[in-house]
């Protein structure tokens, strides 16, 4: 019984051994799995000359801007402007009721006239030694006081008529006829829009990048495809002790009044020395946490096709659809520009540029 059992076990062992050897031979004979070539688009690394720029985000403000108000209290009697009107320096905007001051003016004029007549008589009498010097001095002081009172009333009357302090565009009228105004109450905004300023901040390491008269280009999302040009006018002499940035002001021409105070936009300060770069489309960059890489397309030595070599690169500035490569790529080398996420080092590729997008240094999307 035991002998028969051992015989069966021996036969089973021989069968399993034979099966194992057959399968091992099959695995040894099977060729390694090969991935099919990946279809990619490509571009050639080019030497390009770029404007050397410093970028920032700026805010527009009027070259002159105030909220027009009254220095003296009073009731609005006449309004001489409409909302949004263009005015010139000195134009009359508004008048306050001055009936009380007009009555005071007539009284003050009469008092001043009488005081001046008394002063002239006193001067004649002093010459003939009819009055004393002290009486003449008293008449002179009375005349001076009356004239000062008259000038004070005239000054109050002048402030009852509010004029434009400079030429510009008025905003929405904030008062109505019959309304009582306290000193400082806003009447309307007055802004001089041409030229217009753009203010922005730069870090201290770029202190030499915003010298006076450096060209400036400003783009605003309200005007896609349009660039507003100007120049640096001034910089603050001190830096913000918290952010270590300094304020820069540039001036822009705005004759068509398209730009408005309070808008923000992208600012580029153009440096005097341009950049010489090796540029490729930014879609060629495989961004990863441990380093950015590209896939350089190379022809096989036997002419059987093309493969890619993965290289880690150092990137520089970007412009439009391009990015500059400062290390790891030579001009004239061909790189994959689409589908890089599915590539690996040594992967076979097929180039198809029939549907490739054309990169631009100044892209203007239709749906911007």
Helices and strands as residue ranges (DSSP letters): H 2-29, E 38-40, E 42-44, E 46-50, E 53-69, E 74-79, E 86-87, E 92-96, H 99-127, H 133-159, E 161-163, E 168-170, E 180-181, E 186-203, G 204-209, E 215-219, E 228-235, E 245-252, E 264-270, E 275-281, G 282-284, E 293-299, E 306-312, E 314-319, E 322-327, E 334-336, G 340-342, E 348-351
